[in-house]
Amino acid sequence: MQLEDIGRDGTGYRAVLRDQESGTVDAERAAFVLGADGAHSNVRTLLGIPMPTSGSHYEALSVVLHGPLWDLVGDHRYGIYVVDGVAAGTFLPAGHPDRWVYSFGWDPNRERLADYSPARIVELVRVSAGDPLLDVRLGRVGAFSFVGGIADRYREGRAFLLGDAAHRVTPRGGTGLNTAVADGFDLGWKLAWVMRGWADESLLDSYEAERRPVAEHNLDRSLDPTGSRRSVIDEVHVDLGPRMQHLWLSTDGRHPDGGRRSTLDLLTTGLTVITGNPEAAVAATTEPAGVTAPVTVRRVDRMTARALGAGPAGSVVLRPDGVAVHPSLQRAGAQRPPDGSKCPVEPLVARRG
């Protein structure tokens, strides 16, 4: 289906869709619109949101191929292989059993795509892979530009942009997909809370406020010629952001896996209180003003609670994405879930393993 138009319809939207095979036109109503349709986003265009771009920083050709490259790499299994030398390029595994993507630089000002015949590309692949007899079957061949850009805004009313529709980064640093997935998670749980009545619609205002600085940093990293070589230690604070850290917890055999459990697995779709002080567990179940999301209490040892950011009371209140709720936003006193029941206390007492 091809999206042809988006129009405001009361508090929501009316989307006009066309079936590209039959030509049939249909209309769908929606309370919200999420544009996750890539760098050349049709949703962004229909909403009238500009995306200034940096211009091309590098030009590459991308080749989809099938070949027994796993046999060549042997036990050296990675997600990306960068080759220097005469036929410098990059190999990326792209599907079992032998689907790969091979990319390499070219100059469109001096060359044409037609200059790269199948025979020439096969020869480049063989030289780059180091096997003159490699059995190569070619698929799609296309050009790719290293272009960066960010939308002027992520929101127009109840319509939102996320992923490449909101920010276009180059492959340097490998942050594009991660940034897009994190956009989806951030907007997803907030939208779910609003639609369930757990929070008012003002919660959605925090989506761009929280996600845009990350995209701006990753865009800068991707435009930096050495962006893929920045120290992991220097970048981890951006990649993880304010999210709760991962720690292994011992489950004493009471968890289905019978072994360790990550602190990240303690999070719920509502608010999660992680506490090292069981006596204060109920008092710790505070909620931000305007929020009626259900609260679940997880008990861990005190040192783990401290490592996860627990305050003087020995507890920390977390959103579904593992970000701590600032104490200034919490109401004093215990809150109850919408069904009126007491806050459930997770019976598992986990210890850091």
LUMDRENDO-684927 format. One record per residue: residue in one letter; x negated, y negated, z of N, C-alpha, C, O in turn. Coordinates in steps of 0.02 Angstrom, whole numbers, padded with zeros to 5 digits, always signed. Example, Ala and Ser with C-alpha at 12.3 -4.5 7.8 and 13.67 -1.06 7.14 Angstrom:
A-00660+00284+00390-00615+00225+00390-00660+00165+00390-00712+00166+00423S-00642+00112+00354-00684+00053+00357-00645-00002+00394-00670-00057+00402
This chain:
M-00042+00060+00000+00000+00000+00000-00044-00062+00000-00095-00065+00034Q-00024-00112-00038-00060-00175-00043-00020-00230-00008+00038-00241-00024L-00052-00265+00038-00019-00321+00072-00018-00381+00026-00071-00404+00003E+00042-00407+00011+00048-00463-00035+00062-00529+00000+00044-00582-00025D+00096-00526+00058+00113-00589+00090+00129-00576+00164+00151-00522+00182I+00116-00627+00204+00135-00625+00275+00173-00690+00289+00147-00744+00277G+00232-00683+00315+00272-00742+00331+00297-00740+00402+00314-00687+00428R+00301-00798+00435+00328-00800+00503+00403-00784+00500+00439-00808+00457D+00423-00743+00548+00493-00722+00552+00514-00727+00624+00510-00678+00662G+00538-00785+00645+00553-00796+00715+00489-00796+00756+00443-00834+00742T+00487-00753+00806+00427-00747+00847+00377-00699+00818+00321-00694+00842G+00396-00663+00765+00352-00614+00734+00335-00630+00663+00331-00688+00643Y+00326-00577+00622+00305-00585+00553+00343-00538+00508+00370-00487+00529R+00346-00558+00445+00374-00516+00392+00320-00504+00341+00297-00550+00308A+00299-00441+00335+00244-00423+00290+00273-00393+00226+00314-00347+00229V+00251-00418+00169+00273-00393+00104+00220-00345+00078+00162-00364+00070L+00239-00282+00065+00194-00230+00044+00214-00203-00024+00273-00196-00039R+00163-00188-00065+00177-00159-00131+00141-00092-00138+00081-00086-00124D+00178-00042-00160+00148+00023-00175+00113+00017-00242+00144+00004-00293Q+00047+00026-00242+00008+00014-00303+00021+00065-00357+00009+00051-00416E+00046+00124-00339+00061+00174-00390+00129+00164-00421+00136+00166-00482S+00180+00154-00379+00248+00148-00405+00269+00077-00418+00317+00064-00455G+00233+00029-00388+00252-00041-00395+00309-00062-00349+00331-00119-00352T+00333-00017-00308+00389-00032-00263+00367-00083-00210+00313-00077-00180V+00410-00132-00198+00396-00183-00148+00439-00171-00087+00499-00158-00093D+00409-00174-00028+00444-00163+00034+00425-00218+00083+00374-00252+00074A+00466-00228+00133+00452-00278+00184+00458-00246+00253+00504-00208+00267E+00411-00263+00296+00410-00237+00364+00406-00295+00413+00370-00344+00401R+00444-00289+00467+00440-00339+00520+00394-00315+00575+00391-00255+00590A+00357-00361+00604+00310-00344+00657+00306-00401+00707+00308-00459+00689A+00298-00383+00770+00290-00434+00822+00221-00465+00819+00212-00525+00833F+00171-00424+00800+00102-00447+00795+00071-00422+00730+00093-00371+00702V+00021-00457+00705-00016-00436+00646-00090-00433+00665-00117-00480+00694L-00122-00376+00650-00194-00369+00662-00229-00359+00596-00216-00310+00560G-00273-00404+00579-00311-00400+00516-00378-00367+00528-00425-00399+00552A-00383-00303+00511-00446-00266+00517-00464-00239+00449-00484-00181+00442D-00458-00281+00398-00464-00258+00329-00528-00282+00295-00529-00294+00235G-00582-00287+00334-00648-00295+00305-00670-00366+00289-00634-00414+00301A-00731-00370+00263-00763-00434+00251-00724-00478+00202-00725-00539+00207H-00689-00447+00154-00650-00485+00105-00576-00482+00124-00533-00473+00082S-00562-00491+00188-00495-00483+00218-00440-00520+00182-00442-00582+00175N-00390-00482+00160-00331-00512+00130-00289-00546+00184-00258-00598+00171V-00287-00516+00244-00250-00546+00299-00278-00615+00315-00240-00663+00325R-00344-00620+00319-00376-00684+00334-00358-00737+00280-00344-00794+00296T-00360-00716+00218-00343-00761+00163-00270-00785+00168-00256-00844+00161L-00224-00739+00180-00153-00756+00185-00138-00800+00245-00092-00841+00243L-00178-00793+00298-00169-00836+00357-00201-00904+00347-00189-00950+00388G-00241-00913+00295-00273-00976+00281-00331-00991+00328-00344-01049+00344I-00366-00940+00350-00423-00949+00396-00488-00944+00356-00502-00892+00328P-00527-00998+00353-00590-00996+00315-00643-00954+00350-00641-00946+00411M-00689-00926+00311-00749-00893+00338-00810-00919+00301-00827-00892+00248P-00843-00971+00326-00905-00994+00294-00958-00939+00298-00964-00905+00349T-00997-00931+00246-01049-00879+00244-01118-00910+00234-01124-00968+00214S-01168-00871+00250-01237-00895+00249-01269-00892+00180-01322-00921+00170G-01237-00859+00132-01271-00844+00070-01312-00781+00077-01323-00758+00133S-01333-00752+00022-01368-00688+00024-01439-00695+00051-01476-00739+00030H-01457-00650+00097-01525-00648+00124-01565-00590+00095-01626-00587+00102Y-01530-00545+00062-01564-00486+00034-01515-00451-00012-01455-00448+00004E-01539-00425-00067-01496-00388-00114-01519-00315-00117-01578-00301-00122A-01471-00271-00115-01487-00199-00115-01439-00161-00159-01383-00183-00172L-01462-00104-00182-01418-00056-00216-01405+00002-00167-01449+00023-00130S-01344+00026-00169-01324+00080-00124-01301+00140-00166-01258+00133-00210V-01330+00198-00154-01317+00258-00193-01289+00313-00147-01321+00331-00098V-01231+00339-00164-01205+00398-00130-01230+00459-00167-01223+00464-00228L-01259+00506-00132-01287+00565-00165-01277+00627-00123-01263+00624-00063H-01285+00684-00156-01286+00749-00122-01353+00782-00137-01375+00786-00194G-01385+00805-00084-01450+00838-00092-01472+00869-00027-01449+00848+00027P-01515+00919-00029-01536+00956+00031-01589+00920+00071-01643+00947+00084L-01574+00858+00092-01622+00818+00129-01632+00844+00201-01685+00834+00230W-01581+00877+00228-01590+00904+00296-01646+00956+00297-01681+00963+00347D-01653+00992+00241-01707+01041+00239-01776+01007+00241-01824+01036+00267L-01779+00946+00215-01843+00909+00215-01860+00882+00284-01918+00884+00305V-01810+00855+00319-01824+00824+00384-01833+00875+00439-01862+00860+00490G-01807+00936+00429-01816+00988+00479-01786+00971+00545-01726+00954+00550D-01827+00974+00597-01802+00960+00665-01798+00886+00681-01774+00867+00734H-01821+00844+00636-01821+00771+00648-01754+00743+00628-01747+00713+00574R-01704+00751+00670-01636+00731+00654-01622+00661+00682-01622+00652+00743Y-01609+00614+00638-01595+00545+00659-01535+00518+00619-01510+00550+00573G-01513+00459+00639-01457+00427+00605-01478+00383+00548-01436+00361+00509I-01543+00370+00541-01568+00327+00487-01642+00344+00475-01679+00357+00522Y-01662+00345+00412-01731+00359+00393-01756+00303+00347-01729+00294+00292V-01805+00265+00370-01833+00210+00331-01899+00233+00300-01943+00257+00335V-01905+00224+00234-01964+00247+00197-02000+00187+00169-01970+00145+00135D-02065+00183+00181-02107+00130+00153-02145+00157+00093-02147+00218+00081G-02177+00112+00056-02218+00134+00001-02191+00113-00067-02154+00064-00072V-02209+00151-00118-02191+00134-00188-02116+00131-00197-02089+00085-00228A-02081+00181-00170-02008+00183-00177-01976+00172-00109-01939+00214-00084A-01991+00114-00079-01965+00098-00013-01889+00098-00015-01858+00072-00061G-01859+00127+00037-01787+00130+00040-01764+00158+00107-01805+00170+00151T-01700+00168+00113-01670+00192+00175-01622+00248+00159-01579+00242+00115F-01628+00303+00196-01582+00359+00190-01538+00362+00253-01563+00356+00309L-01473+00371+00243-01426+00378+00299-01383+00440+00287-01352+00445+00234P-01380+00486+00335-01334+00543+00327-01263+00518+00327-01244+00476+00368A-01223+00544+00281-01155+00517+00272-01102+00571+00267-01048+00559+00240G-01116+00631+00291-01066+00684+00290-01095+00751+00277-01145+00758+00241H-01065+00801+00307-01088+00870+00298-01062+00898+00232-01009+00877+00210P-01098+00944+00201-01162+00970+00226-01222+00931+00201-01275+00933+00232D-01215+00894+00145-01276+00864+00116-01262+00797+00084-01294+00778+00035R-01213+00760+00111-01196+00694+00083-01239+00641+00117-01244+00639+00178W-01270+00597+00076-01314+00545+00101-01300+00479+00065-01270+00478+00011V-01323+00425+00095-01325+00360+00062-01398+00338+00059-01432+00338+00110Y-01420+00319+00000-01488+00294-00010-01483+00222-00035-01448+00208-00084S-01517+00176+00000-01515+00106-00022-01586+00079-00029-01633+00101+00005F-01593+00032-00075-01659+00002-00088-01648-00068-00118-01596-00082-00146G-01699-00111-00111-01693-00179-00134-01700-00185-00209-01734-00145-00242W-01668-00237-00237-01675-00252-00308-01665-00327-00318-01646-00362-00271D-01679-00353-00377-01673-00424-00392-01621-00434-00447-01638-00426-00506P-01559-00451-00430-01507-00460-00481-01521-00519-00528-01488-00525-00580N-01567-00562-00510-01584-00618-00554-01628-00596-00613-01631-00630-00664R-01661-00540-00604-01705-00515-00657-01683-00447-00684-01707-00425-00736E-01637-00414-00648-01616-00348-00669-01540-00345-00675-01504-00387-00649R-01518-00294-00709-01446-00279-00714-01433-00211-00684-01477-00168-00682L-01372-00201-00660-01355-00136-00632-01363-00082-00685-01380-00025-00668A-01350-00100-00748-01356-00050-00802-01429-00028-00812-01441+00024-00843D-01477-00067-00786-01547-00047-00793-01563+00015-00751-01613+00049-00763Y-01519+00029-00703-01531+00086-00659-01490+00145-00684-01434+00158-00661S-01518+00181-00731-01485+00240-00758-01486+00296-00706-01525+00293-00659P-01442+00346-00714-01443+00402-00668-01512+00435-00662-01534+00454-00608A-01546+00442-00719-01613+00473-00718-01662+00432-00677-01703+00459-00640R-01658+00365-00683-01704+00322-00646-01690+00326-00571-01736+00328-00530I-01626+00327-00554-01608+00330-00482-01630+00397-00452-01656+00399-00396V-01618+00451-00489-01640+00517-00464-01715+00517-00452-01738+00545-00402E-01753+00487-00497-01825+00485-00489-01845+00444-00427-01890+00464-00391L-01810+00388-00415-01824+00347-00356-01809+00387-00292-01847+00383-00243V-01754+00423-00292-01736+00464-00234-01790+00516-00220-01810+00526-00163R-01812+00549-00273-01863+00602-00265-01929+00574-00240-01961+00604-00197V-01950+00517-00267-02013+00487-00245-02007+00465-00172-02052+00477-00132S-01951+00433-00155-01941+00409-00087-01937+00466-00037-01962+00461+00019A-01905+00522-00058-01899+00580-00014-01962+00622-00012-01971+00663+00033G-02007+00612-00060-02069+00650-00061-02063+00719-00089-02104+00762-00074D-02012+00731-00130-02003+00797-00161-01986+00788-00235-01930+00769-00251P-02035+00800-00280-02024+00787-00352-01973+00835-00384-01951+00823-00440L-01954+00888-00349-01906+00936-00377-01840+00935-00339-01799+00981-00347L-01829+00885-00297-01768+00883-00257-01705+00886-00300-01699+00849-00349D-01659+00930-00282-01596+00936-00318-01549+00880-00296-01524+00881-00240V-01538+00831-00340-01500+00771-00323-01438+00767-00368-01444+00770-00429R-01381+00759-00337-01318+00747-00374-01292+00678-00353-01279+00666-00294L-01285+00634-00402-01267+00565-00387-01191+00555-00384-01153+00587-00419G-01172+00509-00338-01103+00487-00335-01099+00414-00354-01128+00393-00404R-01064+00375-00314-01055+00304-00329-01119+00265-00320-01158+00278-00274V-01130+00216-00364-01187+00170-00360-01159+00099-00360-01119+00082-00404G-01179+00059-00312-01154-00009-00309-01204-00057-00279-01254-00036-00250A-01191-00122-00287-01234-00174-00261-01208-00198-00193-01147-00197-00181F-01254-00220-00151-01236-00242-00084-01277-00303-00065-01338-00302-00073S-01244-00355-00040-01279-00416-00020-01281-00423+00056-01231-00409+00090F-01338-00442+00083-01344-00457+00154-01319-00528+00165-01356-00576+00158V-01256-00533+00183-01223-00598+00193-01194-00600+00263-01165-00550+00287G-01201-00656+00296-01172-00665+00363-01121-00719+00364-01126-00768+00326G-01072-00713+00407-01021-00765+00414-00975-00750+00472-00972-00693+00496I-00939-00800+00495-00892-00791+00551-00831-00836+00537-00838-00893+00516A-00772-00809+00550-00710-00845+00536-00705-00906+00581-00729-00907+00637D-00674-00959+00554-00666-01020+00593-00628-01007+00658-00640-01040+00709R-00582-00960+00656-00544-00941+00716-00522-00869+00707-00516-00844+00651Y-00509-00835+00763-00489-00765+00761-00413-00756+00764-00388-00700+00760R-00378-00812+00772-00306-00805+00785-00267-00860+00751-00288-00917+00746E-00209-00841+00727-00159-00888+00700-00091-00866+00727-00061-00820+00700G-00069-00899+00780-00006-00877+00811-00014-00808+00842-00057-00797+00885R+00028-00761+00819+00024-00692+00843-00014-00647+00795-00009-00586+00799A-00051-00677+00750-00092-00638+00702-00165-00645+00723-00188-00700+00739F-00201-00589+00722-00270-00587+00746-00316-00555+00694-00295-00513+00655L-00379-00576+00694-00430-00546+00653-00479-00508+00698-00494-00530+00753L-00504-00452+00673-00554-00414+00710-00599-00377+00662-00581-00367+00603G-00656-00356+00686-00704-00322+00643-00732-00368+00590-00739-00428+00601D-00748-00340+00532-00778-00379+00478-00732-00434+00453-00755-00482+00421A-00668-00429+00465-00622-00483+00446-00635-00546+00486-00621-00601+00463A-00661-00537+00547-00676-00594+00591-00748-00616+00587-00764-00675+00595H-00793-00568+00575-00865-00584+00574-00900-00535+00528-00890-00474+00532R-00942-00561+00485-00979-00520+00437-01052-00525+00454-01082-00578+00447V-01082-00470+00476-01153-00469+00491-01189-00425+00440-01157-00385+00406T-01255-00434+00435-01293-00392+00390-01311-00327+00427-01300-00322+00487P-01337-00277+00392-01355-00214+00426-01412-00219+00475-01423-00173+00515R-01450-00274+00475-01507-00279+00520-01484-00275+00593-01438-00310+00614G-01517-00233+00630-01500-00225+00701-01445-00175+00713-01436-00153+00770G-01408-00156+00661-01357-00104+00667-01301-00122+00716-01279-00079+00754T-01278-00184+00715-01228-00205+00764-01158-00212+00735-01110-00222+00773G-01150-00208+00669-01085-00222+00638-01029-00177+00662-00977-00202+00685L-01039-00112+00658-00986-00065+00678-00973-00069+00752-00915-00069+00773N-01025-00073+00793-01015-00078+00865-00975-00140+00884-00931-00137+00927T-00991-00196+00852-00955-00258+00867-00881-00251+00848-00837-00274+00884A-00868-00219+00791-00799-00210+00768-00760-00165+00814-00702-00180+00831V-00790-00109+00835-00755-00063+00880-00740-00097+00947-00685-00088+00974A-00788-00135+00972-00777-00170+01035-00722-00222+01028-00684-00233+01076D-00717-00256+00970-00661-00301+00957-00594-00264+00966-00549-00287+01000G-00590-00206+00933-00528-00168+00933-00509-00146+01003-00450-00148+01021F-00558-00125+01042-00543-00104+01111-00519-00162+01153-00471-00156+01190D-00554-00219+01147-00536-00278+01186-00465-00301+01170-00425-00311+01215L-00451-00310+01106-00385-00333+01087-00332-00280+01100-00275-00295+01117G-00352-00216+01093-00304-00161+01100-00275-00157+01170-00214-00153+01177W-00318-00156+01222-00290-00149+01289-00252-00211+01310-00202-00207+01347K-00274-00269+01288-00238-00331+01306-00170-00333+01273-00120-00353+01304L-00167-00313+01209-00103-00311+01174-00056-00259+01206+00004-00270+01212A-00085-00202+01226-00044-00150+01259-00015-00176+01324+00043-00163+01340W-00054-00212+01363-00029-00240+01426+00029-00288+01414+00079-00287+01449V+00021-00331+01363+00073-00380+01348+00137-00344+01325+00191-00362+01348M+00130-00295+01282+00189-00261+01255+00223-00217+01307+00283-00203+01302R+00186-00194+01357+00215-00154+01412+00243-00198+01468+00275-00173+01514G+00232-00263+01462+00256-00308+01514+00211-00311+01575+00233-00334+01628W+00149-00287+01569+00102-00287+01626+00067-00354+01633+00038-00368+01686A+00069-00396+01581+00038-00462+01583+00074-00507+01534+00105-00483+01486D+00071-00572+01547+00104-00617+01499+00058-00629+01439+00000-00610+01439E+00086-00661+01389+00051-00667+01325-00012-00710+01328-00053-00707+01282S-00019-00749+01381-00079-00790+01387-00142-00747+01392-00197-00772+01380L-00135-00683+01410-00193-00639+01414-00228-00635+01346-00289-00627+01344L-00190-00640+01292-00219-00634+01225-00265-00693+01208-00305-00688+01162D-00259-00748+01245-00303-00805+01232-00376-00787+01247-00421-00819+01220S-00386-00736+01289-00454-00719+01309-00490-00677+01256-00550-00667+01260Y-00453-00653+01205-00484-00609+01155-00541-00645+01119-00598-00622+01121E-00527-00701+01087-00580-00737+01050-00632-00766+01098-00691-00766+01083A-00609-00790+01156-00656-00819+01204-00709-00769+01225-00766-00788+01237E-00690-00706+01231-00737-00655+01253-00777-00624+01195-00835-00608+01204R-00746-00616+01138-00778-00580+01084-00819-00625+01037-00868-00601+01008R-00801-00687+01029-00837-00730+00982-00910-00740+01001-00953-00735+00956P-00928-00753+01064-01000-00760+01080-01041-00699+01063-01099-00705+01043V-01012-00639+01070-01048-00578+01052-01061-00577+00977-01116-00562+00954A-01009-00593+00937-01017-00593+00864-01067-00645+00842-01106-00633+00796E-01068-00703+00874-01115-00756+00856-01187-00732+00869-01232-00744+00828H-01198-00700+00925-01265-00675+00941-01285-00621+00891-01342-00622+00866N-01241-00574+00877-01257-00520+00831-01266-00545+00760-01306-00517+00722L-01229-00597+00741-01239-00627+00675-01309-00657+00670-01343-00648+00620D-01329-00694+00722-01396-00722+00723-01448-00667+00719-01498-00674+00683R-01438-00612+00755-01486-00557+00753-01490-00526+00684-01544-00508+00660S-01432-00521+00651-01432-00489+00585-01462-00533+00531-01485-00507+00480L-01462-00599+00540-01491-00644+00492-01567-00652+00502-01602-00678+00459D-01590-00630+00559-01662-00632+00575-01697-00575+00538-01679-00517+00548P-01747-00590+00495-01781-00537+00458-01811-00483+00504-01821-00426+00482T-01825-00501+00567-01851-00452+00614-01797-00430+00664-01812-00403+00717G-01735-00441+00647-01680-00427+00693-01675-00354+00712-01654-00338+00768S-01693-00310+00666-01688-00238+00681-01747-00215+00724-01748-00158+00747R-01795-00259+00736-01854-00240+00775-01856-00274+00843-01906-00270+00879R-01802-00308+00862-01800-00339+00928-01801-00285+00982-01776-00230+00972S-01831-00302+01038-01837-00255+01093-01768-00234+01119-01724-00276+01130V-01760-00169+01129-01697-00144+01157-01685-00174+01226-01629-00191+01243I-01738-00181+01265-01732-00209+01333-01706-00281+01329-01666-00302+01372D-01727-00318+01278-01706-00388+01272-01634-00394+01248-01602-00446+01258E-01607-00342+01216-01541-00346+01186-01487-00308+01224-01428-00317+01211V-01507-00266+01271-01458-00222+01303-01405-00261+01341-01348-00239+01347H-01423-00320+01367-01373-00360+01404-01318-00385+01358-01261-00395+01379V-01335-00394+01293-01284-00414+01245-01243-00353+01224-01181-00357+01219D-01276-00297+01211-01242-00238+01188-01193-00212+01240-01138-00190+01223L-01211-00213+01304-01167-00189+01357-01122-00244+01384-01067-00230+01409G-01145-00307+01380-01105-00361+01406-01092-00352+01480-01135-00326+01516P-01034-00374+01505-01019-00369+01576-00989-00302+01596-00965-00294+01653R-00989-00254+01551-00958-00190+01565-00993-00153+01622-01054-00157+01629M-00954-00117+01661-00981-00075+01714-01032-00026+01685-01023+00001+01630Q-01086-00015+01722-01138+00029+01697-01118+00103+01704-01076+00121+01746H-01148+00143+01663-01139+00216+01668-01184+00244+01722-01244+00232+01723L-01154+00284+01767-01192+00322+01815-01162+00392+01817-01102+00401+01809W-01204+00442+01827-01178+00510+01834-01153+00521+01905-01185+00501+01954L-01095+00553+01911-01066+00569+01975-01060+00645+01982-01042+00679+01934S-01074+00670+02040-01064+00741+02054-00992+00752+02073-00965+00716+02116T-00959+00801+02043-00888+00814+02055-00876+00872+02101-00819+00890+02114D-00930+00904+02126-00923+00960+02172-00879+01015+02143-00845+01052+02180G-00880+01022+02077-00842+01075+02044-00768+01063+02039-00731+01107+02017R-00745+01003+02060-00673+00990+02059-00650+00958+01994-00590+00948+01984H-00696+00941+01951-00678+00913+01887-00675+00970+01836-00712+01019+01842P-00631+00965+01784-00624+01020+01736-00690+01044+01706-00697+01103+01690D-00739+00997+01697-00802+01019+01667-00847+01054+01717-00899+01082+01699G-00827+01053+01782-00864+01089+01832-00932+01060+01849-00969+01091+01887G-00948+01002+01821-01014+00974+01833-01013+00900+01845-00981+00877+01893R-01047+00862+01801-01052+00790+01812-00997+00752+01776-00967+00776+01728R-00985+00693+01801-00934+00649+01772-00963+00579+01770-00996+00557+01817S-00950+00542+01716-00976+00474+01710-00931+00426+01748-00870+00436+01751T-00961+00374+01776-00921+00321+01807-00873+00290+01756-00819+00267+01775L-00891+00290+01692-00846+00262+01641-00782+00302+01635-00731+00276+01614D-00785+00367+01654-00725+00409+01651-00676+00394+01708-00620+00420+01708L-00696+00352+01755-00651+00335+01810-00600+00282+01791-00551+00273+01826L-00612+00248+01736-00568+00193+01715-00501+00219+01692-00496+00275+01667T-00449+00179+01701-00381+00197+01681-00354+00145+01632-00389+00096+01616T-00293+00155+01610-00263+00106+01564-00238+00044+01600-00223-00007+01569G-00233+00048+01667-00214-00010+01707-00275-00039+01741-00329-00043+01711L-00268-00059+01804-00324-00082+01843-00352-00024+01883-00315+00019+01907T-00418-00023+01890-00451+00030+01928-00491-00002+01984-00532-00046+01972V-00479+00021+02045-00518-00002+02102-00568+00054+02119-00548+00110+02135I-00632+00038+02116-00684+00085+02137-00710+00062+02204-00733+00006+02211T-00705+00106+02253-00722+00086+02321-00766+00137+02354-00760+00197+02343G-00812+00112+02396-00852+00155+02438-00829+00153+02510-00862+00180+02554N-00773+00121+02521-00746+00112+02588-00674+00137+02590-00628+00097+02580P-00662+00202+02601-00594+00230+02599-00545+00194+02644-00486+00188+02627E-00569+00169+02702-00523+00136+02748-00495+00071+02719-00440+00050+02736A-00534+00040+02673-00512-00023+02644-00483-00013+02574-00472-00062+02538A-00470+00050+02555-00449+00064+02486-00384+00030+02469-00378+00000+02416V-00334+00033+02513-00269+00002+02498-00275-00073+02496-00245-00106+02453A-00312-00101+02543-00320-00174+02543-00358-00199+02482-00353-00258+02464A-00396-00154+02450-00436-00174+02392-00395-00178+02329-00420-00203+02278T-00333-00154+02330-00294-00149+02268-00260-00216+02252-00199-00219+02248T-00299-00268+02244-00273-00332+02224-00269-00337+02149-00303-00300+02113E-00227-00381+02125-00217-00390+02053-00226-00463+02035-00214-00507+02076P-00247-00477+01973-00250-00547+01951-00179-00576+01949-00130-00541+01938A-00175-00641+01959-00110-00674+01956-00078-00663+01887-00111-00667+01836G-00013-00648+01887+00023-00637+01825+00017-00568+01797+00041-00555+01742V-00015-00522+01833-00026-00454+01809+00012-00405+01854+00008-00409+01915T+00049-00359+01822+00085-00307+01860+00064-00238+01837+00101-00190+01844A+00004-00232+01810-00021-00167+01786-00028-00119+01844-00043-00140+01900P-00018-00054+01832-00027-00005+01886-00099-00004+01909-00145-00017+01871V-00108+00012+01973-00175+00012+02004-00191+00082+02027-00150+00115+02060T-00250+00106+02011-00275+00170+02034-00340+00160+02073-00384+00122+02051V-00346+00192+02130-00405+00186+02172-00449+00247+02163-00425+00304+02169R-00513+00237+02150-00562+00291+02144-00613+00282+02201-00641+00228+02209R-00624+00334+02239-00671+00331+02294-00738+00362+02273-00740+00418+02247V-00791+00326+02284-00859+00351+02270-00902+00336+02332-00878+00304+02378D-00964+00359+02333-01007+00343+02389-01025+00269+02388-01022+00237+02335R-01044+00243+02444-01054+00171+02451-01111+00144+02407-01106+00088+02382M-01164+00183+02398-01219+00159+02357-01198+00153+02284-01219+00107+02249T-01157+00201+02260-01132+00196+02192-01086+00136+02184-01091+00100+02135A-01042+00125+02234-00997+00068+02232-01037+00003+02229-01020-00043+02192R-01092+00000+02267-01133-00060+02267-01166-00070+02198-01169-00125+02172A-01191-00015+02169-01222-00019+02103-01174-00041+02049-01194-00070+01999L-01109-00028+02059-01058-00046+02010-01030-00116+02022-00985-00138+01986G-01057-00151+02072-01037-00221+02082-00987-00232+02137-00956-00285+02140A-00979-00183+02182-00933-00191+02237-00954-00249+02282-01014-00259+02294G-00906-00287+02306-00920-00343+02349-00928-00323+02421-00937-00264+02436P-00926-00371+02467-00935-00357+02538-00885-00305+02566-00902-00267+02611A-00825-00304+02538-00775-00255+02561-00789-00185+02536-00755-00137+02555G-00839-00179+02492-00857-00113+02467-00816-00090+02408-00815-00030+02393S-00783-00136+02372-00739-00117+02317-00748-00165+02259-00769-00223+02268V-00732-00141+02198-00732-00183+02139-00670-00166+02098-00653-00107+02090V-00636-00217+02071-00576-00208+02031-00595-00215+01957-00625-00265+01938L-00577-00165+01917-00600-00162+01848-00542-00159+01799-00490-00129+01812R-00551-00192+01742-00504-00189+01687-00515-00123+01649-00562-00087+01664P-00472-00108+01599-00482-00046+01561-00547-00041+01524-00571+00013+01508D-00578-00099+01509-00642-00099+01473-00702-00098+01521-00759-00105+01498G-00690-00089+01586-00744-00085+01633-00773-00151+01654-00826-00153+01685V-00739-00206+01639-00761-00272+01660-00728-00289+01726-00668-00281+01734A-00768-00313+01773-00742-00330+01839-00696-00391+01837-00711-00439+01801V-00642-00388+01874-00597-00446+01880-00626-00493+01932-00641-00472+01988H-00635-00556+01913-00667-00603+01959-00624-00613+02021-00563-00621+02016P-00655-00612+02080-00616-00618+02142-00571-00679+02145-00518-00677+02176S-00592-00734+02112-00552-00795+02115-00485-00787+02079-00439-00827+02090L-00480-00736+02037-00417-00725+02000-00371-00676+02035-00315-00664+02012Q-00394-00647+02091-00355-00596+02125-00311-00627+02179-00330-00675+02213R-00252-00600+02186-00207-00620+02240-00224-00580+02302-00244-00522+02298A-00217-00610+02359-00231-00575+02421-00175-00525+02435-00117-00537+02418G-00193-00469+02465-00142-00420+02484-00135-00365+02433-00150-00375+02374A-00113-00307+02455-00105-00250+02410-00045-00259+02365+00006-00287+02385Q-00051-00236+02303+00003-00239+02254+00025-00169+02238-00014-00121+02244R+00087-00162+02217+00113-00096+02199+00126-00091+02125+00140-00142+02092P+00120-00031+02097+00136-00022+02026+00209-00040+02012+00249-00045+02059P+00227-00051+01949+00295-00071+01931+00349-00024+01956+00405-00046+01966D+00334+00041+01967+00386+00087+01989+00397+00083+02064+00440+00119+02091G+00359+00039+02099+00371+00029+02170+00335+00079+02215+00339+00073+02276S+00300+00126+02187+00265+00176+02227+00201+00146+02255+00179+00093+02235K+00171+00182+02303+00107+00160+02330+00052+00169+02278+00057+00212+02234C+00000+00130+02284-00056+00137+02238-00086+00206+02246-00104+00225+02302P-00093+00244+02192-00121+00312+02198-00196+00308+02214-00233+00270+02184V-00216+00349+02262-00287+00353+02279-00315+00418+02249-00293+00473+02267E-00362+00411+02205-00392+00469+02173-00423+00514+02226-00467+00491+02263P-00402+00578+02233-00427+00620+02287-00500+00640+02280-00531+00661+02329L-00527+00634+02221-00597+00654+02210-00643+00604+02244-00640+00544+02230V-00686+00627+02287-00738+00586+02315-00803+00604+02279-00832+00657+02293A-00824+00561+02234-00881+00577+02192-00945+00550+02221-00945+00497+02252R-00998+00586+02212-01063+00563+02233-01109+00558+02173-01106+00599+02127R-01152+00508+02174-01197+00498+02118-01244+00556+02112-01275+00577+02161G-01250+00584+02049-01294+00641+02040-01361+00621+02012-01404+00665+02001
